[in-house]
Structure formats: C-alpha cells, structure tokens
Amino acid sequence: MPGRLTERVALVTGAASGIGWAIARAFAREGARVAVSDLDRPRTEQAAAQILADGGQALPVVMDVTREEEVEAATAQVIQAYGRLDILVSNAGIQIVSPLTELSFAQWRQVQAVHLDGAFLTTRAALRQMYRQGGGTILYMGSVHSKEASLLKAPYVAAKHGLLGLARVAAKEGAAHGVRANVICPGFVRTPLVDRQIPEQAKALGLSEEEVVRTVMLKETVDGQFTTLEDVAATAVFLASFESNALTGQSLIVSHGWHLQ
Ligand code: NAD
C-alpha cells in the first residue's frame, strides 16, 4: 500500500532527538524523503542512517536554525538533493526554567532565537521554494504553552505563543501559492527536554520529582498520562497529508485533555 506521504520531500529540524526524530521516522515510514536536520553532524548522521537502515529515504542536513546562512545553505542542500521541498517541520527547541527575576537577557534571547528566529528563517527559506513549485505545508511545533502559561517558563511560553502568529500569517500569505501552515501543540512528552526539567522544577518549586510529574505536568490531563512521541508523530502525518485548505492557520492540541477548548 502506498504511504500517505509517498515521494514528498520533508525537512524536519531538531530531528536527531525526541519529537523531531519521531516525526522524521513516521514520515519516512509513510514514504517521504526526509531531510533530517539537527545541530551537530554525528547525531544528525546517525539519525539519517537509522532511517536508511529501516528502509526509508533520508538525508542528513546539519544546521543551527538560528543562523541565517546555515538555514539558507541547508535548505538549498535539500532542494539540490531532492529537487523540491513539500513539508517543513519547524521543531527545533530548547527550554530554560527560571523565575522571571532570575532570568538573564541572554537566556531570554536564546529561547526566542531557537523558537522564533529559527521558525522565521526556516519558513522564509521553505516558502521561497514552495512558491516556486506551487505548494507545500509547514508544521510548527507549538505546545500547550502556545495557549496557556506555567510558572518559570516565561521565554518559552512567550515564544510558543509567538509561533501561532507566525503560522497564521504564513497561512494567509501562503494560500495564494498553495501553502498551508498549522501548529501542533503537544502536552508533556517524555523527551530529553522534559526529563531535564523534572529535577529543575522540583528544586525551584520545593517538590519531589514524582510530585512535579503528578501535580504540575500531568495534573490537568484526563488520564494522568504523558503525551507520547507516537501521538505527536501521528498528528504530524495527519496534518502533513491533509489535502485541503480547510486546515490552515490552525493549532491542534495533542495533550490527553490538558487545556480543553
Ligand atoms: P529534544 O531536546 O529531545 O529535541 C530538540 C532537538 O532540537 C535536539 O536534537 C536539539 O539538538 C535540537 N536543537 C536545539 N537547538 C537547535 C538549533 N539552534 N538548531 C537546530 N537544532 C536545535 O526536545 P523535544 O521535546 O523533542 O522538543 C522538540 C520540540 O517540541 C520543541 O520545539 C519543544 O519546545 C516542543 N515541545 C516539546 C514538548 C515536550 O513535552 N517534550 C511539549 C510541547 C512542545
């Protein structure tokens, strides 16, 4: 049976770990040619090699999404290798946990740079190719924190809210060129990004790690469950393969019921 993304060309940032890696693998299983992109060469090459070993098509592409020239070069590399770019997943992200009063300006800017500068730079490079070829889809990795706030996460919450605005403009401007843009908003998923936060939050809030998981991270879910990598990857496949403009400029919460709306 043909996959839902057969021969589509996808670029996934932050794809050597966690959610990006799960999406890259799921796209490859659906028949896409996947440019697996991350910061450092060994992890990026290892991720692409794993997809190839599993019978998929993958190209390792090293880039720091905050650096304009690297984003331009990496996008050109994908287009040169595969001839087009159908799907961008702007996923690379970091987290810094700190009360506002303790946060340095450099930390604030670092979080904005990875999430917002990275999303802008990859969007601009992708859109130029998508306009040339007459269509494409952009998925941004938002968060439930695109919709609500938590203690200690000011730069992250601000950046994730900002992605909604960028996606909506990309949806409006892209429509005339066949480009759709949507945001996936996961709840907590057990990745290195979250695993690092549990002891940090326990310390900052004076709780045990088990209490952080139960009373902070999963408190508002309907079932006390973490969102899984598979939950998020399945949502990305669904949005990437959705065929009409009915779904554009939207944000979809994938969170086991945290933040119902
Ligand atoms: P992760 O730490 O497992 O993976 C993030 C990847 O991004 C890493 O491989 C890292 O090297 C890469 N990265 C960081 N800075 C980069 C840069 N400047 N350029 C290129 N790559 C860079 O984290 P994750 O949990 O898989 O997070 C992926 C995305 O999902 C992030 O945008 C995060 O905010 C979002 N998200 C995560 C959760 C969660 O609970 N894990 C929930 C909602 C949203």
Residues whose N, C-alpha, C, O or C-beta is under 5 A from the ligand:
A	BS01	NAD	G14 A16 S17 G18 I19 G20 D38 L39 M63 D64 V65 T66 N91 A92 G93 I94 V114 M141 G142 S143 P186 G187 F188 V189 T191 P192 L193 V194
